[in-house]
Amino acid sequence: MIDFIYSGKSIFGKDKVMTHLFEKEGLSKQEVIYVGDEKRDIEASKKVGIPMVAVTWGISDFKTLEMLQSDQIAHTPGDLFTCVYQLLNSIK
């Protein structure tokens, strides 16, 4: 279900990191689901136009993530698979 995990930083924003990743790996937006734990992750995924799973065990709490309208919210690492599955089915 997961081909690889990528992490990167940029003073210009997380959306720039994602755009660089797409170009470097030859990925289309339809092949990527972003997983993050804070406001900037949700904002970057929306800016780039890819689906997002927010996780509640990181920086931001559930209410914040819900208010920012992430596509899916995972409360445990095990929830990630359910969230990704639901996103994949909604894309089809």
C-alpha positions in Angstrom: 0.0 0.0 0.0 2.9 2.3 0.7 5.8 2.5 -1.8 8.0 5.0 0.1 8.0 7.7 2.7 9.7 11.1 2.0 10.6 13.8 4.4 12.1 17.2 3.4 12.5 20.8 4.5 12.4 24.1 2.7 12.4 27.7 4.0 10.1 28.4 1.0 7.3 26.1 2.3 6.3 22.5 2.4 4.5 22.8 -0.9 7.8 23.5 -2.6 9.2 20.3 -1.1 6.3 18.3 -2.5 6.6 19.9 -5.9 10.4 19.0 -5.9 9.5 15.5 -4.9 7.0 15.1 -7.7 9.6 16.3 -10.3 12.5 14.2 -8.8 10.5 11.0 -8.6 8.3 11.5 -11.7 5.1 11.3 -9.6 1.7 12.7 -10.5 -0.5 14.2 -7.8 -2.9 11.3 -8.3 -0.2 8.9 -6.9 0.5 10.8 -3.7 -1.3 11.0 -0.3 0.2 13.4 2.2 0.4 12.5 5.9 1.1 15.3 8.4 0.4 16.5 11.9 0.0 20.3 11.7 -1.6 23.3 10.0 1.2 23.9 7.6 0.9 20.3 6.3 -2.8 20.7 5.6 -2.2 24.1 3.9 0.6 22.7 1.7 -1.4 19.7 0.6 -4.3 22.0 -0.4 -2.0 24.4 -2.2 -0.4 21.5 -4.2 -3.8 19.7 -4.7 -3.2 16.3 -3.1 -5.3 14.5 -0.5 -4.2 14.7 3.1 -4.4 12.5 6.2 -3.8 14.4 9.4 -2.6 12.5 12.4 -3.6 13.4 16.0 -0.5 12.1 17.7 1.8 14.9 16.5 1.9 18.7 16.9 -1.8 19.6 16.5 -4.8 18.3 18.3 -7.9 16.8 16.8 -10.0 20.0 17.0 -7.4 22.0 15.2 -7.0 19.4 12.5 -10.8 19.0 12.1 -11.2 22.8 11.9 -8.7 23.0 9.1 -10.6 20.3 7.1 -8.0 17.7 6.4 -9.4 15.0 4.0 -9.1 12.3 6.7 -7.9 12.2 10.3 -6.1 9.3 11.9 -6.1 8.8 15.6 -3.7 5.9 15.7 -1.0 4.6 13.3 -3.4 1.7 12.5 -6.0 4.2 11.3 -3.7 5.3 8.5 -4.6 2.3 6.4 -8.3 2.9 6.7 -7.9 6.6 5.9 -5.7 5.9 2.8 -8.2 3.2 1.7 -11.1 5.7 2.0 -9.1 8.3 0.1 -8.2 5.9 -2.7 -11.8 4.9 -3.1 -13.0 8.5 -3.2 -10.5 9.3 -6.0 -11.7 6.5 -8.3 
